[in-house]
């Protein structure tokens, strides 16, 4: 199946980027991941709006209009062999012929890349068991609200988790749990759902927004406020949420059980609400 690169659709093996691309040299770029169910993108307008917000945050003009991105995305979806897909978009500040941290001259055009892969959401067996996570110090920069490709702190945190047999690393900054290395985190305590607020120290997840809406629609009490590390450890339930993991229970944290060590009832309900919502908007 073809990939999209700078206005063309071509085989992956034929898609080349300059080694002087600022994405390669400095991690100077942004990305998005959009889930596709039954060949229909989920929350595409929200993902493209977040792409625009991140581009504005790094002062890079969007090389494509929203409609142009949509036609790229729909063509990738149509040409891919899978019904459920994950669409990856990336824009970098392009390739200059000299190495300088400051922005390149206006003649340098951004590099825009997109491709489709299969979407693999957690299996029923994984959801029934939940996953293990660790906590680590949040070593990222101070603009975690931007979905940029400079992901070294996230990479190191996730690798530490994997080396300890865990699925995710929860990031702790100044005594508060901000999010996961590649997910947002919700906590349940005494029947109340807690979520950290959207600040510059957390990525504003598209899934996070859906879950906040679903809690409101279903009358589930929700508090959006900072979650102390101590509260995280005393939680009845902890979930990770993202476009590819959807809603997944964390049942072990730093080797200790979360609550009774099994996925909790509110998380199971929220997973079902999420499926129902998806199926409604996807008009299967
Ligand atoms: N937080 C981080 C650091 C992420 O990388 C991601 C993306 O996977 C998320 C949260 C979840 O965002 P979304 O729900 O938009 O996939």
Boltz pocket constraint, residues with backbone or C-beta under 6 A from the ligand:
constraints:
  - pocket:
      binder: B
      contacts: [[A, 33], [A, 144], [A, 179], [A, 180], [A, 181], [A, 182], [A, 183], [A, 184], [A, 203], [A, 204], [A, 205], [A, 206], [A, 207], [A, 208], [A, 241], [A, 242], [A, 243], [A, 244]]
      max_distance: 6.0
